[in-house]
Amino acid sequence: MSKKSPTIRDVAKLAGVSHQTVSRVINDSSHVLPATRERVNKAIAELGYRPNAIARSMALGKTKNLAYIAPNLADYTFASILQASEAYLRSKGYTLLISTAETEQELKVLIDDLVTDGRVDGLVIQTPIMEEYHRKMLGSVPFVFVGVDPQLEGDFTTIDHDNYQISQLAVDHLVSLGHRRIATIIGMEREDCVEDRIQGFRDQMQIHGCELREDWSIVGDWSASSGYQAAETFLHLPERPTAIYAQNDRMAIGAIHAARDLGFRVPEDISVMGVDDIPLSQHFSPPLTTVRQDFSKLGHRTADLLLENLIIEQRNRHVRMPVELIVRSSTGPVLR
């Protein structure tokens, strides 16, 4: 009887790491410390493990095609994540098929088409809402969800920025400037990121003892025009807020336009901040205070996770990427 070939788990055991870490080394991921990489490579050599052969036996790269489905490609967020994912996967020898699905029905048809026909080895699905049928239709095909609730149960992988932390940073910054009357323009309800940002906002406001008022919270649709309309409403109230936290930069920019049109100075009369750090933010007048999400890093890590999922069996992982407060001139201390 021939001797059993070493497995990825044998390598992991000898190197004293997880099998996910071994797969990262095999895929030449940048998310591995040099000392760890050296230890894993030493274990691979000592055991005579042949990752390429094993990968083929596990159907890695059957077609060398992967798919990325986004709601649209006009949005800066979606396009930036996709661009980074595509560049990384291309560097690893894969072709990325790109599709868009603006509605849940379109997404359902696309997933069914790609999975049933066996056209791709794995998928990245960027969706603000994950339905149960998404997971059921995907079955055993490796996939990564971008931008969904990490609390959902199931054997699948998700990745997003830490949306709860985004609101924590925003509230902490405004409170540090003396603001207690803080209004918020939230994104489209029902989206997972919005729910996390709302909860983070409410919790942090309560921690600081700030009042949560229903008339200081308005739902927008991520557009500058919705930010304009919301700010216009806030600034006509008998008791106005002293700061506005918009859940994205476009709504924040719209809010600044509204304040100016109504004769208010930013930030002297009203502070405004957003989320994302889109390229326009630093060039706007005044330059926009925001919470930066690094979409390039998110896209790179998304691709990394998908390649790992082509090898390992355990896919129940939920990655949250860090965010960073960027302070510019659109926020300032309370003057009234």
Buried (B, 14 or more C-beta within 10 A) or exposed (E): EEEEEBBBEBBBBBBEBBBBBBBBBBBEBEEBEEEBBEBBBEBBEEBEBEBEEBBEEBEBBEBEBBBBBBBEEEBBBBBBBBBBBBBBBEEBEBEBBEBBBEEEEBBBEBBEEBBEEEEBBBBBBBBBBBEEEBBEBBEEBBBBBBBBBBEBEEEBBBBBBBBBBBBBBBBEBBBEBEBBBBBBBBBBEEBBBBBBBBEBBBEBBEEBEBEEEEEBBBBBEBEBBBBBBBBBBBBEEEEBBBBBBBBBBBBBBBBBBBBEEEEBEBBEBBBBBBBBBBEBBEEBEBBBBBBBBBBBBBBBBBBBBBBBBBBBEEBEBBBBBEBEBBEBBBBBEBEE
